[in-house]
Amino acid sequence: MNLTEIILGCMNYEDTEEMMHQVFVKKTNGKFEPNSEAILLKLTLEEMEMNTVEISNSKCPGFEYFLELFILQDFYKDLEKLEEYKSVAAKVQRIIYYVEFDA
């Protein structure tokens, strides 16, 4: 799965009281790119207490923390309302920008 696929499908997942999701991405040429390999990890609350580097090292070596699912979902819903982010490419690039510079 790549980052674009996870972003577009983010509303298909739901966190619960026992489990939460985090997105991890393998950077392409040192950057988060729309086609970068990505995974959505379902983590227990105990695992959520771990440092994201520890999670990456144990569950997905070579990947870096990108964003928690609930934040991605909120941001995605907000972008859906804005005319300048109607295209898939615009949404994905804006979310990547947010992670790199605002999160």
C-alpha positions as CSV (number, residue, x, y, z in Angstrom):
1,M,0.0,0.0,0.0
2,N,1.2,3.5,-0.6
3,L,0.6,6.8,1.2
4,T,-2.0,8.0,-1.2
5,E,-4.0,4.8,-0.8
6,I,-3.9,5.1,3.0
7,I,-5.0,8.8,2.9
8,L,-7.9,8.1,0.5
9,G,-9.0,5.1,2.6
10,C,-8.5,6.7,6.0
11,M,-12.3,7.0,6.6
12,N,-12.7,3.2,6.3
13,Y,-11.0,2.6,9.7
14,E,-12.1,3.3,13.2
15,D,-10.2,3.5,16.4
16,T,-11.8,1.9,19.5
17,E,-11.2,2.1,23.2
18,E,-8.8,-0.8,23.0
19,M,-7.1,-0.1,19.6
20,M,-5.8,2.9,17.8
21,H,-4.2,3.3,14.4
22,Q,-1.0,5.1,13.3
23,V,0.4,5.6,9.8
24,F,4.0,4.8,9.2
25,V,5.8,5.6,5.9
26,K,9.0,4.5,4.2
27,K,10.4,7.7,2.8
28,T,11.3,8.0,-0.9
29,N,14.6,9.8,-1.5
30,G,14.4,11.0,2.1
31,K,10.9,12.5,1.7
32,F,7.3,11.6,2.3
33,E,5.9,11.2,-1.2
34,P,2.4,10.2,-2.4
35,N,3.7,6.9,-3.8
36,S,5.9,6.1,-0.7
37,E,5.3,2.7,0.8
38,A,3.0,3.1,3.8
39,I,1.3,0.9,6.4
40,L,-1.5,1.5,8.9
41,L,-0.7,-0.1,12.2
42,K,-3.4,-1.1,14.6
43,L,-1.9,-0.7,18.1
44,T,-3.1,-1.6,21.6
45,L,-3.3,1.2,24.1
46,E,-0.1,-0.2,25.7
47,E,1.7,0.0,22.4
48,M,0.5,3.6,22.0
49,E,2.4,4.5,25.1
50,M,5.6,3.4,23.3
51,N,7.9,5.9,21.5
52,T,7.1,5.9,17.8
53,V,10.7,5.0,17.0
54,E,10.3,1.9,19.2
55,I,7.1,1.0,17.4
56,S,8.8,1.4,14.0
57,N,11.8,-0.6,15.0
58,S,9.7,-3.5,16.3
59,K,6.8,-3.6,13.9
60,C,7.9,-1.9,10.7
61,P,11.7,-1.4,10.4
62,G,12.6,1.2,7.8
63,F,9.4,3.1,8.2
64,E,8.9,6.4,10.0
65,Y,5.9,7.6,12.0
66,F,3.7,9.8,9.8
67,L,0.4,10.6,11.7
68,E,-2.2,9.1,13.9
69,L,-5.4,8.0,12.1
70,F,-7.8,10.2,14.0
71,I,-5.8,13.3,13.1
72,L,-5.6,12.2,9.5
73,Q,-9.3,11.7,9.4
74,D,-10.1,15.1,10.9
75,F,-7.7,16.8,8.5
76,Y,-9.1,14.9,5.5
77,K,-12.7,15.8,6.4
78,D,-11.7,19.5,6.6
79,L,-10.0,19.3,3.2
80,E,-13.1,17.8,1.6
81,K,-14.9,21.0,2.3
82,L,-12.4,23.2,0.5
83,E,-12.6,23.8,-3.2
84,E,-8.9,24.1,-3.7
85,Y,-8.4,20.5,-2.3
86,K,-10.9,18.7,-4.5
87,S,-8.3,16.7,-6.4
88,V,-6.6,13.6,-4.8
89,A,-3.2,15.1,-5.5
90,A,-4.0,18.4,-3.8
91,K,-5.3,16.6,-0.7
92,V,-2.3,14.3,-0.4
93,Q,0.2,17.0,-0.9
94,R,-1.5,19.2,1.7
95,I,-1.5,16.4,4.3
96,I,2.2,15.7,3.6
97,Y,2.9,19.4,4.0
98,Y,1.0,19.4,7.3
99,V,3.0,16.5,8.6
100,E,6.4,17.9,7.6
101,F,5.9,21.5,8.7
102,D,2.9,21.9,11.0
103,A,2.4,18.7,13.0
